[in-house]
Amino acid sequence: MWHYVYILENNEGRQYVGSTQDVKKRLEKHNSGEVPHTSKYHPWKLKFACSFPTKEQALIFEKYLKSGSGTIFRYLHLVPNRRRVIQKTHERDSGAGTAG
């Protein structure tokens, strides 16, 4: 049986990385509030999923995507981070972060 690593995103651009054997059922659990870590931030949309022949390989990739360098890889190559774009746009428009 295949194992999947997935990336979810909500309307605010918050992302969640997880792994499962059934992406559709897992997304339903995230959106119904059954997953404590994501229950406050639903609804979620599936933005990316990839399959692995073993659970071990999936868990290694999931752990990487949650690491510092994996997060940058995820933002650059898999699912751009809308929250960072929104934050940078707000800072630019408000003049925050500029030398005075």
LOKEGU-827687 format. One record per atom (N, C-alpha, C, CB): residue number from 1; chain; x, z, y. Coordinates in steps of 0.02 Angstrom, whole numbers, padded with zeros to 5 digits. Glycine has a CB too. Example, Ala and Ser with C-alpha at 12.3 -4.5 7.8 and 13.67 -1.06 7.14 Angstrom:
BEGIN
+-----+-----+--------+--------+--------+
| seq | mol |      u |      w |      v |
+-----+-----+--------+--------+--------+
|   1 |   A |  00660 |  00390 | -00284 |
|   1 |   A |  00615 |  00390 | -00225 |
|   1 |   A |  00660 |  00390 | -00165 |
|   1 |   A |  00565 |  00452 | -00224 |
|   2 |   A |  00642 |  00354 | -00112 |
|   2 |   A |  00684 |  00357 | -00053 |
|   2 |   A |  00645 |  00394 |  00002 |
|   2 |   A |  00704 |  00286 | -00030 |
+-----+-----+--------+--------+--------+
//
This chain:
BEGIN
+-----+-----+--------+--------+--------+
| seq | mol |      u |      w |      v |
+-----+-----+--------+--------+--------+
|   1 |   A |  00042 |  00000 | -00059 |
|   1 |   A |  00000 |  00000 |  00000 |
|   1 |   A |  00044 |  00000 |  00062 |
|   1 |   A | -00048 |  00061 |  00000 |
|   2 |   A |  00025 | -00037 |  00112 |
|   2 |   A |  00062 | -00042 |  00175 |
|   2 |   A |  00050 |  00019 |  00219 |
|   2 |   A |  00043 | -00106 |  00213 |
|   3 |   A |  00099 |  00034 |  00259 |
|   3 |   A |  00095 |  00088 |  00308 |
|   3 |   A |  00106 |  00058 |  00377 |
|   3 |   A |  00147 |  00146 |  00293 |
|   4 |   A |  00069 |  00083 |  00426 |
|   4 |   A |  00069 |  00053 |  00493 |
|   4 |   A |  00093 |  00103 |  00545 |
|   4 |   A |  00000 |  00028 |  00510 |
|   5 |   A |  00128 |  00077 |  00594 |
|   5 |   A |  00144 |  00114 |  00655 |
|   5 |   A |  00104 |  00081 |  00710 |
|   5 |   A |  00223 |  00114 |  00672 |
|   6 |   A |  00070 |  00121 |  00750 |
|   6 |   A |  00025 |  00093 |  00801 |
|   6 |   A |  00037 |  00126 |  00869 |
|   6 |   A | -00048 |  00101 |  00780 |
|   7 |   A |  00018 |  00088 |  00921 |
|   7 |   A |  00021 |  00114 |  00989 |
|   7 |   A | -00049 |  00108 |  01018 |
|   7 |   A |  00075 |  00076 |  01033 |
|   8 |   A | -00075 |  00163 |  01043 |
|   8 |   A | -00140 |  00164 |  01077 |
|   8 |   A | -00128 |  00173 |  01151 |
|   8 |   A | -00186 |  00220 |  01049 |
|   9 |   A | -00176 |  00151 |  01191 |
|   9 |   A | -00172 |  00162 |  01263 |
|   9 |   A | -00243 |  00176 |  01288 |
|   9 |   A | -00142 |  00100 |  01300 |
|  10 |   A | -00248 |  00223 |  01335 |
|  10 |   A | -00314 |  00237 |  01364 |
|  10 |   A | -00320 |  00204 |  01432 |
|  10 |   A | -00326 |  00313 |  01370 |
|  11 |   A | -00377 |  00214 |  01465 |
|  11 |   A | -00391 |  00181 |  01529 |
|  11 |   A | -00343 |  00202 |  01585 |
|  11 |   A | -00461 |  00196 |  01550 |
|  12 |   A | -00311 |  00260 |  01578 |
|  12 |   A | -00264 |  00284 |  01629 |
|  12 |   A | -00193 |  00259 |  01615 |
|  12 |   A | -00264 |  00360 |  01632 |
|  13 |   A | -00183 |  00223 |  01560 |
|  13 |   A | -00117 |  00199 |  01542 |
|  13 |   A | -00077 |  00247 |  01500 |
|  13 |   A | -00079 |  00184 |  01603 |
|  14 |   A | -00106 |  00303 |  01480 |
|  14 |   A | -00073 |  00351 |  01436 |
|  14 |   A | -00066 |  00319 |  01367 |
|  14 |   A | -00112 |  00420 |  01432 |
|  15 |   A | -00009 |  00327 |  01335 |
|  15 |   A |  00003 |  00297 |  01270 |
|  15 |   A |  00011 |  00350 |  01216 |
|  15 |   A |  00064 |  00252 |  01272 |
|  16 |   A | -00006 |  00331 |  01155 |
|  16 |   A |  00003 |  00374 |  01097 |
|  16 |   A |  00031 |  00332 |  01040 |
|  16 |   A | -00064 |  00408 |  01076 |
|  17 |   A |  00082 |  00357 |  01006 |
|  17 |   A |  00112 |  00323 |  00949 |
|  17 |   A |  00097 |  00363 |  00886 |
|  17 |   A |  00190 |  00315 |  00959 |
|  18 |   A |  00076 |  00329 |  00834 |
|  18 |   A |  00061 |  00362 |  00771 |
|  18 |   A |  00072 |  00317 |  00712 |
|  18 |   A | -00010 |  00388 |  00771 |
|  19 |   A |  00060 |  00343 |  00652 |
|  19 |   A |  00066 |  00303 |  00591 |
|  19 |   A |  00008 |  00320 |  00545 |
|  19 |   A |  00134 |  00315 |  00556 |
|  20 |   A | -00010 |  00272 |  00503 |
|  20 |   A | -00068 |  00280 |  00459 |
|  20 |   A | -00068 |  00226 |  00406 |
|  20 |   A | -00134 |  00279 |  00499 |
|  21 |   A | -00111 |  00233 |  00357 |
|  21 |   A | -00122 |  00179 |  00309 |
|  21 |   A | -00183 |  00137 |  00327 |
|  21 |   A | -00130 |  00207 |  00238 |
|  22 |   A | -00225 |  00163 |  00372 |
|  22 |   A | -00286 |  00127 |  00392 |
|  22 |   A | -00294 |  00133 |  00468 |
|  22 |   A | -00349 |  00156 |  00355 |
|  23 |   A | -00272 |  00081 |  00503 |
|  23 |   A | -00272 |  00082 |  00576 |
|  23 |   A | -00343 |  00088 |  00604 |
|  23 |   A | -00237 |  00019 |  00604 |
|  24 |   A | -00389 |  00051 |  00577 |
|  24 |   A | -00458 |  00052 |  00602 |
|  24 |   A | -00489 |  00122 |  00597 |
|  24 |   A | -00502 |  00001 |  00564 |
|  25 |   A | -00483 |  00154 |  00539 |
|  25 |   A | -00510 |  00222 |  00531 |
|  25 |   A | -00475 |  00272 |  00577 |
|  25 |   A | -00504 |  00245 |  00458 |
|  26 |   A | -00410 |  00264 |  00583 |
|  26 |   A | -00372 |  00310 |  00626 |
|  26 |   A | -00393 |  00303 |  00699 |
|  26 |   A | -00296 |  00298 |  00618 |
|  27 |   A | -00403 |  00242 |  00722 |
|  27 |   A | -00427 |  00231 |  00791 |
|  27 |   A | -00495 |  00263 |  00801 |
|  27 |   A | -00430 |  00155 |  00807 |
|  28 |   A | -00539 |  00256 |  00752 |
|  28 |   A | -00605 |  00288 |  00756 |
|  28 |   A | -00599 |  00364 |  00763 |
|  28 |   A | -00647 |  00271 |  00694 |
|  29 |   A | -00552 |  00394 |  00725 |
|  29 |   A | -00542 |  00466 |  00730 |
|  29 |   A | -00515 |  00486 |  00799 |
|  29 |   A | -00493 |  00490 |  00675 |
|  30 |   A | -00469 |  00447 |  00826 |
|  30 |   A | -00444 |  00461 |  00893 |
|  30 |   A | -00501 |  00458 |  00944 |
|  30 |   A | -00388 |  00411 |  00913 |
|  31 |   A | -00544 |  00408 |  00939 |
|  31 |   A | -00597 |  00399 |  00988 |
|  31 |   A | -00656 |  00446 |  00979 |
|  31 |   A | -00622 |  00329 |  00985 |
|  32 |   A | -00663 |  00476 |  00919 |
|  32 |   A | -00718 |  00524 |  00908 |
|  32 |   A | -00697 |  00595 |  00925 |
|  32 |   A | -00741 |  00520 |  00836 |
|  33 |   A | -00634 |  00605 |  00944 |
|  33 |   A | -00610 |  00671 |  00962 |
|  33 |   A | -00585 |  00712 |  00904 |
|  33 |   A | -00664 |  00708 |  00997 |
|  34 |   A | -00577 |  00682 |  00845 |
|  34 |   A | -00556 |  00719 |  00786 |
|  34 |   A | -00481 |  00733 |  00785 |
|  34 |   A | -00574 |  00680 |  00724 |
|  35 |   A | -00443 |  00701 |  00828 |
|  35 |   A | -00370 |  00711 |  00831 |
|  35 |   A | -00356 |  00755 |  00892 |
|  35 |   A | -00330 |  00643 |  00834 |
|  36 |   A | -00339 |  00819 |  00881 |
|  36 |   A | -00331 |  00865 |  00938 |
|  36 |   A | -00284 |  00840 |  00993 |
|  36 |   A | -00305 |  00930 |  00912 |
|  37 |   A | -00229 |  00808 |  00974 |
|  37 |   A | -00180 |  00787 |  01024 |
|  37 |   A | -00207 |  00734 |  01072 |
|  37 |   A | -00118 |  00761 |  00990 |
|  38 |   A | -00255 |  00694 |  01049 |
|  38 |   A | -00280 |  00639 |  01091 |
|  38 |   A | -00352 |  00649 |  01114 |
|  38 |   A | -00274 |  00575 |  01053 |
|  39 |   A | -00384 |  00702 |  01092 |
|  39 |   A | -00456 |  00710 |  01105 |
|  39 |   A | -00474 |  00713 |  01179 |
|  39 |   A | -00481 |  00773 |  01071 |
|  40 |   A | -00429 |  00739 |  01221 |
|  40 |   A | -00444 |  00746 |  01293 |
|  40 |   A | -00438 |  00680 |  01331 |
|  40 |   A | -00399 |  00797 |  01324 |
|  41 |   A | -00408 |  00631 |  01299 |
|  41 |   A | -00390 |  00570 |  01336 |
|  41 |   A | -00425 |  00507 |  01313 |
|  41 |   A | -00317 |  00560 |  01332 |
|  42 |   A | -00474 |  00513 |  01268 |
|  42 |   A | -00507 |  00452 |  01244 |
|  42 |   A | -00554 |  00423 |  01297 |
|  42 |   A | -00546 |  00467 |  01180 |
|  43 |   A | -00573 |  00360 |  01293 |
|  43 |   A | -00566 |  00314 |  01237 |
|  43 |   A | -00497 |  00281 |  01235 |
|  43 |   A | -00620 |  00261 |  01241 |
|  44 |   A | -00478 |  00263 |  01174 |
|  44 |   A | -00413 |  00231 |  01160 |
|  44 |   A | -00425 |  00160 |  01138 |
|  44 |   A | -00374 |  00270 |  01107 |
|  45 |   A | -00377 |  00117 |  01154 |
|  45 |   A | -00377 |  00048 |  01130 |
|  45 |   A | -00313 |  00036 |  01092 |
|  45 |   A | -00385 | -00003 |  01189 |
|  46 |   A | -00318 | -00002 |  01038 |
|  46 |   A | -00258 | -00020 |  01000 |
|  46 |   A | -00221 | -00074 |  01038 |
|  46 |   A | -00277 | -00044 |  00928 |
|  47 |   A | -00158 | -00061 |  01053 |
|  47 |   A | -00117 | -00109 |  01091 |
|  47 |   A | -00064 | -00142 |  01048 |
|  47 |   A | -00085 | -00075 |  01150 |
|  48 |   A | -00044 | -00110 |  00993 |
|  48 |   A |  00010 | -00136 |  00951 |
|  48 |   A |  00006 | -00103 |  00883 |
|  48 |   A |  00080 | -00126 |  00983 |
|  49 |   A |  00020 | -00141 |  00830 |
|  49 |   A |  00026 | -00113 |  00763 |
|  49 |   A |  00075 | -00156 |  00724 |
|  49 |   A | -00043 | -00108 |  00727 |
|  50 |   A |  00114 | -00125 |  00682 |
|  50 |   A |  00158 | -00162 |  00637 |
|  50 |   A |  00158 | -00127 |  00569 |
|  50 |   A |  00232 | -00168 |  00666 |
|  51 |   A |  00170 | -00166 |  00517 |
|  51 |   A |  00165 | -00139 |  00449 |
|  51 |   A |  00234 | -00132 |  00417 |
|  51 |   A |  00121 | -00184 |  00407 |
|  52 |   A |  00238 | -00084 |  00371 |
|  52 |   A |  00298 | -00071 |  00333 |
|  52 |   A |  00280 | -00062 |  00260 |
|  52 |   A |  00335 | -00008 |  00360 |
|  53 |   A |  00323 | -00084 |  00215 |
|  53 |   A |  00307 | -00077 |  00144 |
|  53 |   A |  00309 | -00005 |  00117 |
|  53 |   A |  00353 | -00120 |  00104 |
|  54 |   A |  00344 |  00039 |  00153 |
|  54 |   A |  00347 |  00109 |  00130 |
|  54 |   A |  00330 |  00156 |  00188 |
|  54 |   A |  00417 |  00125 |  00102 |
|  55 |   A |  00305 |  00215 |  00169 |
|  55 |   A |  00289 |  00266 |  00218 |
|  55 |   A |  00352 |  00290 |  00254 |
|  55 |   A |  00254 |  00325 |  00185 |
|  56 |   A |  00406 |  00295 |  00218 |
|  56 |   A |  00469 |  00318 |  00247 |
|  56 |   A |  00492 |  00272 |  00304 |
|  56 |   A |  00524 |  00322 |  00193 |
|  57 |   A |  00488 |  00206 |  00293 |
|  57 |   A |  00507 |  00159 |  00345 |
|  57 |   A |  00462 |  00166 |  00406 |
|  57 |   A |  00506 |  00087 |  00319 |
|  58 |   A |  00397 |  00174 |  00395 |
|  58 |   A |  00350 |  00182 |  00450 |
|  58 |   A |  00365 |  00245 |  00490 |
|  58 |   A |  00278 |  00184 |  00424 |
|  59 |   A |  00379 |  00300 |  00455 |
|  59 |   A |  00393 |  00362 |  00490 |
|  59 |   A |  00458 |  00359 |  00530 |
|  59 |   A |  00397 |  00420 |  00441 |
|  60 |   A |  00507 |  00324 |  00504 |
|  60 |   A |  00570 |  00316 |  00541 |
|  60 |   A |  00558 |  00277 |  00606 |
|  60 |   A |  00623 |  00280 |  00498 |
|  61 |   A |  00518 |  00223 |  00602 |
|  61 |   A |  00504 |  00183 |  00662 |
|  61 |   A |  00461 |  00222 |  00711 |
|  61 |   A |  00470 |  00116 |  00643 |
|  62 |   A |  00411 |  00259 |  00685 |
|  62 |   A |  00369 |  00300 |  00729 |
|  62 |   A |  00413 |  00351 |  00767 |
|  62 |   A |  00314 |  00337 |  00688 |
|  63 |   A |  00457 |  00384 |  00731 |
|  63 |   A |  00501 |  00434 |  00763 |
|  63 |   A |  00544 |  00400 |  00816 |
|  63 |   A |  00546 |  00468 |  00710 |
|  64 |   A |  00570 |  00341 |  00801 |
|  64 |   A |  00610 |  00305 |  00851 |
|  64 |   A |  00570 |  00289 |  00913 |
|  64 |   A |  00637 |  00240 |  00820 |
|  65 |   A |  00508 |  00263 |  00905 |
|  65 |   A |  00467 |  00245 |  00963 |
|  65 |   A |  00451 |  00306 |  01006 |
|  65 |   A |  00403 |  00212 |  00940 |
|  66 |   A |  00453 |  00365 |  00977 |
|  66 |   A |  00439 |  00427 |  01015 |
|  66 |   A |  00502 |  00455 |  01047 |
|  66 |   A |  00407 |  00479 |  00970 |
|  67 |   A |  00561 |  00429 |  01029 |
|  67 |   A |  00624 |  00453 |  01057 |
|  67 |   A |  00634 |  00424 |  01127 |
|  67 |   A |  00684 |  00434 |  01011 |
|  68 |   A |  00683 |  00448 |  01162 |
|  68 |   A |  00698 |  00423 |  01229 |
|  68 |   A |  00711 |  00349 |  01231 |
|  68 |   A |  00756 |  00459 |  01259 |
|  69 |   A |  00759 |  00326 |  01190 |
|  69 |   A |  00775 |  00254 |  01189 |
|  69 |   A |  00718 |  00213 |  01160 |
|  69 |   A |  00839 |  00241 |  01150 |
|  70 |   A |  00682 |  00242 |  01111 |
|  70 |   A |  00625 |  00207 |  01082 |
|  70 |   A |  00568 |  00199 |  01132 |
|  70 |   A |  00600 |  00244 |  01021 |
|  71 |   A |  00559 |  00249 |  01175 |
|  71 |   A |  00507 |  00244 |  01227 |
|  71 |   A |  00523 |  00187 |  01275 |
|  71 |   A |  00500 |  00310 |  01265 |
|  72 |   A |  00585 |  00181 |  01295 |
|  72 |   A |  00606 |  00127 |  01339 |
|  72 |   A |  00595 |  00060 |  01304 |
|  72 |   A |  00680 |  00135 |  01361 |
|  73 |   A |  00615 |  00055 |  01240 |
|  73 |   A |  00605 | -00006 |  01201 |
|  73 |   A |  00530 | -00023 |  01199 |
|  73 |   A |  00633 |  00002 |  01129 |
|  74 |   A |  00488 |  00028 |  01187 |
|  74 |   A |  00416 |  00017 |  01183 |
|  74 |   A |  00389 | -00010 |  01249 |
|  74 |   A |  00380 |  00083 |  01165 |
|  75 |   A |  00410 |  00020 |  01304 |
|  75 |   A |  00386 | -00002 |  01370 |
|  75 |   A |  00410 | -00073 |  01387 |
|  75 |   A |  00408 |  00046 |  01424 |
|  76 |   A |  00471 | -00089 |  01368 |
|  76 |   A |  00500 | -00154 |  01386 |
|  76 |   A |  00477 | -00211 |  01340 |
|  76 |   A |  00574 | -00150 |  01385 |
|  77 |   A |  00467 | -00196 |  01276 |
|  77 |   A |  00457 | -00250 |  01228 |
|  77 |   A |  00391 | -00250 |  01191 |
|  77 |   A |  00511 | -00247 |  01179 |
|  78 |   A |  00356 | -00193 |  01188 |
|  78 |   A |  00295 | -00190 |  01149 |
|  78 |   A |  00232 | -00183 |  01191 |
|  78 |   A |  00298 | -00133 |  01100 |
|  79 |   A |  00229 | -00129 |  01230 |
|  79 |   A |  00170 | -00115 |  01272 |
|  79 |   A |  00195 | -00089 |  01339 |
|  79 |   A |  00121 | -00064 |  01237 |
|  80 |   A |  00194 | -00130 |  01391 |
|  80 |   A |  00216 | -00105 |  01457 |
|  80 |   A |  00177 | -00043 |  01477 |
|  80 |   A |  00206 | -00160 |  01510 |
|  81 |   A |  00211 |  00003 |  01510 |
|  81 |   A |  00180 |  00066 |  01530 |
|  81 |   A |  00144 |  00058 |  01596 |
|  81 |   A |  00233 |  00121 |  01536 |
|  82 |   A |  00078 |  00054 |  01594 |
|  82 |   A |  00037 |  00046 |  01654 |
|  82 |   A |  00042 |  00106 |  01701 |
|  82 |   A | -00036 |  00035 |  01635 |
|  83 |   A |  00051 |  00166 |  01673 |
|  83 |   A |  00055 |  00226 |  01715 |
|  83 |   A |  00115 |  00222 |  01761 |
|  83 |   A |  00058 |  00289 |  01672 |
|  84 |   A |  00172 |  00200 |  01735 |
|  84 |   A |  00232 |  00193 |  01777 |
|  84 |   A |  00221 |  00140 |  01830 |
|  84 |   A |  00293 |  00176 |  01735 |
|  85 |   A |  00189 |  00085 |  01813 |
|  85 |   A |  00175 |  00033 |  01862 |
|  85 |   A |  00129 |  00059 |  01916 |
|  85 |   A |  00144 | -00029 |  01827 |
|  86 |   A |  00077 |  00095 |  01896 |
|  86 |   A |  00030 |  00123 |  01945 |
|  86 |   A |  00066 |  00174 |  01990 |
|  86 |   A | -00030 |  00158 |  01909 |
|  87 |   A |  00108 |  00217 |  01960 |
|  87 |   A |  00144 |  00267 |  01998 |
|  87 |   A |  00193 |  00234 |  02047 |
|  87 |   A |  00182 |  00314 |  01951 |
|  88 |   A |  00230 |  00184 |  02026 |
|  88 |   A |  00278 |  00151 |  02069 |
|  88 |   A |  00243 |  00114 |  02126 |
|  88 |   A |  00321 |  00103 |  02030 |
|  89 |   A |  00185 |  00083 |  02111 |
|  89 |   A |  00146 |  00049 |  02162 |
|  89 |   A |  00122 |  00099 |  02215 |
|  89 |   A |  00087 |  00011 |  02131 |
|  90 |   A |  00098 |  00157 |  02192 |
|  90 |   A |  00074 |  00209 |  02238 |
|  90 |   A |  00132 |  00234 |  02282 |
|  90 |   A |  00043 |  00267 |  02199 |
|  91 |   A |  00190 |  00246 |  02251 |
|  91 |   A |  00248 |  00269 |  02289 |
|  91 |   A |  00269 |  00218 |  02341 |
|  91 |   A |  00307 |  00286 |  02242 |
|  92 |   A |  00269 |  00154 |  02322 |
|  92 |   A |  00289 |  00101 |  02368 |
|  92 |   A |  00239 |  00096 |  02426 |
|  92 |   A |  00293 |  00033 |  02330 |
|  93 |   A |  00175 |  00099 |  02410 |
|  93 |   A |  00124 |  00092 |  02462 |
|  93 |   A |  00121 |  00152 |  02509 |
|  93 |   A |  00056 |  00081 |  02431 |
|  94 |   A |  00137 |  00212 |  02482 |
|  94 |   A |  00132 |  00272 |  02524 |
|  94 |   A |  00198 |  00288 |  02559 |
|  94 |   A |  00111 |  00331 |  02482 |
|  95 |   A |  00251 |  00252 |  02540 |
|  95 |   A |  00316 |  00265 |  02569 |
|  95 |   A |  00353 |  00323 |  02536 |
|  95 |   A |  00308 |  00280 |  02642 |
|  96 |   A |  00323 |  00352 |  02483 |
|  96 |   A |  00355 |  00406 |  02447 |
|  96 |   A |  00418 |  00380 |  02412 |
|  96 |   A |  00307 |  00439 |  02396 |
|  97 |   A |  00468 |  00420 |  02408 |
|  97 |   A |  00529 |  00401 |  02373 |
|  97 |   A |  00576 |  00358 |  02414 |
|  97 |   A |  00511 |  00366 |  02311 |
|  98 |   A |  00560 |  00348 |  02478 |
|  98 |   A |  00606 |  00308 |  02520 |
|  98 |   A |  00644 |  00354 |  02566 |
|  98 |   A |  00567 |  00254 |  02561 |
|  99 |   A |  00703 |  00334 |  02584 |
|  99 |   A |  00744 |  00375 |  02629 |
|  99 |   A |  00714 |  00372 |  02699 |
|  99 |   A |  00820 |  00350 |  02630 |
| 100 |   A |  00712 |  00429 |  02731 |
| 100 |   A |  00677 |  00434 |  02793 |
| 100 |   A |  00717 |  00427 |  02852 |
| 100 |   A |  00644 |  00494 |  02797 |
+-----+-----+--------+--------+--------+
//
